[in-house]
Amino acid sequence: MLRYRSYPVDFLTKPKEFLEDPEINSVKNLMDVGLDDAKSELTLDLFQFAFAKLQKGLKEEHYFEVICICQSIMNERFGKLLQEYQGIEDKFKLITDLEETITNLLSYMELQGQIINPALSELFADISTGQKGNRWIDRRDTSIHEYVAVFSDNIQFTMTMRDGFNRRTAELGVQLTLKTVNLVNELILQTDKTEGL
């Protein structure tokens, strides 16, 4: 089981962060490129709704909801990138957890001899492949599994401190989600242009 002591207590000094309208609009503009079917249009609608929920969740302190939506968005985007690279559409590729989706994507790229974009590699490290304890998924697991669990090494964490930890996990999740959407859309566009040559 993960412990709070694995992480810096960064929520005690950081001011609250929010998701601003321009950031949501930039996502809409990115997702709006190349809409050509009902599936793409529904995806855009769901993303707009999800980012509105993220914005509201940060403001109203619904941190578990924010964490779950971040997980879903990142998983969908990395799954979509894997499908683009494979040139197939397989619904089962997305029915995995975030770590497995990233592992599948990395494995496929390695098998194909693809050079991993440095920004993508850095993003993977921040989310799930970097040093244990500094990854977002570790924070996510701590937020989910230790909210009401009391152990000898986290007994000093009050409910206020646990909420603060969840707040910071949610805020970091939103930042990583925005990076994921931006970078994956850019990589998908590059793939489309390459295939069009």
N, C-alpha and C positions, 0 to 999 in steps of 0.2 A: 504494500500500500504506500502511496506517495505521502509525503509530509510537507507541511508548510516550510519547515526549516530548510528545504531544498532551494528556496527562492529568496531573492532580495525582497525586503519588505518595502516595495516601491510605491505602495498605495498610500502610505502614511504622509508623504510629502507632496505627491503629484496632485495638481488640481484636476477636477473632473474634465473629461474630454467629451465632446459631442460631435455628431455627424451633421455637417452643414449642407444646406440645399445645393450649393454649387458642386459639391462632391457627388451628390446623388444624381444631379443633372449630367455630370460628366460620364457616369455609368450608363445612364439612359442613352446618351449620344453614342457611346461605344457599342452598346448592344443593338442600337438601331441600324447599324451598318449591315447591309445585305439581307434584310428581312424579305423572305420570298415565299414563305408558306405559313400555314396556321400554327405549326409547331414552334417556329421561330417567334411568331407574334405572341404566343402564349408564354414562351420563355421570357420575353421582354416584360410582359405584364407581371409575371411572377417575380422577376428581379426587382421591378419598380416597387411592388408591394412589399417584398422582403426588405429592401433598403429603407422604406418608410417605417417598417416595424423596427428596424435597427435604430433609426433615429429616435423614434418614440421610446424604445426600450432603454436607451441610454438616459434620456431625459427623465423617465418615470422610474428608473432604477429596477427594471425587469431584466436583471443581468443573466439569469439562466436562459431566458428566451433569446437574448442577444447571442450568447455563446452557441446555442443550438443552431440558430439561423446562419451564423458565420460558418459553422462546420458544414452545413448543407450547401451553402454557396461555393465554398472552396472545393468541396468534393465534386460538385457538379461541373465546375470549370475545369478541374484537372482531368476528370473523366471525359469531358468533351474534347480536351486537347489530345488525350490518348486515342480517342476515336478518330480524330482528324489525322493523326500521324499514321494510324493503322489503315485509314481509308475505308473503314467499315462502321456500321451503326449497330451496336449490340447493347440492348437495354440492360443486360446482366452486368456489363462493365461498371455501371454506376451503382449497383446494389452492393456496395462494399463500404467499409468505413474509410475515413480520410487517409489514415496511414497506409492502408492496403492499396488505395487508389494511387497514392504517390509512389509506393513501391512498384506497382504494376507499370506505371509510366516510366520510372527510372529503368526498370528491367528491359522494357521494350526499346527504349532509346539506346541502351547499352548493346542489346542484341543487334540493333540496326547500325551500330557504329556512329550514331548521331552525337555530335558535340553538344553538350548541355550548355545552354545559354547561361552565362555567369549570374545574371540577375535571377534566373529561375533556380539555379543551384542555391543561391543565397536565401531565396524565399523558402525553398524546401527545408533548409537548415533551420530557419526561424520557426517553421511550423512543426516539423517532425523528424528531421534527420540530423540535427545538430547535437551538441553536447547535452546529455540527459540533464534535466533540471532547468535548462534555459530554453526549452522548446515550448511552443504554445500548447501543444497537446498535453504536455505534462501539467501545465497550469490548468488546462481544461479539466483534466482528470482529477486534480486536487479540488477544484471548485465543485465538481459534481460529487465526488466520493467522500469528501471530508467536510461538507457543510455542517452536518450535525454529528459527525463522528469525533469522539474525544479520545485522544491517546496521551500517553505521558509526555510526548514531545510536542504536542500542539495544544495542551491544556491552557496555556497562557493566552490563546487566541479567543477573544471575546466575540460575541455575535457581530458587533460593529466592525471588528477587525476582519472577520470572515466575509462580511458584506463588502468591505473595502478591497479585499483580495479578489473577490468575484467581479467587482467593478473594474479593476485594472485588467483582469483576464478578458472581460468583455471588450474593453477599450482596445486592447492589443489585438483581439480578434477582428474588430472592425477595421483597424489599420491594415492587417494582413489580408483581409477580404478585399479591400479596395485595391491593394497591390496585386492580388491574384487576378481579379477581374481585368485590370488594366493590362497586365503582362500577358495573360492567356489570350485575350482578344488580339493583342498585337502579334503574338506568335501564330495564331490561327490565320490572321490576315496575310502574314508572310508566307504561310503554307499555301494558302489559296493563290497568291500571286505566283509562287514557284510552280504550282501545278498548271497555271494558266499559260506558262511560257512554252 
